[in-house]
Amino acid sequence: MKDYQAQVEKLRRDAAECALIRDLATDKAKRDLFGRLASHLTGLAEQVEMAMRARKNGTEK
């Protein structure tokens, strides 16, 4: 489980970095791209956390 948690933390850090780049970007295309990346990485982190909870609770599919 520690390796899963480490990956979740990395995904969240990467999402935060993408959000920062999005916020600092002056180019609209770059803002849009890094906004999508931040959202996607956040979603992936949430999915990994849900899988971890399901596995812990014995309810995984």
Buried (B, 14 or more C-beta within 10 A) or exposed (E): EEEEEEBBEEBBEBBEBBBEBBEEBEEEEEBEBBBEBBBBBBEBBEEBBEBBEEEEEEEEE
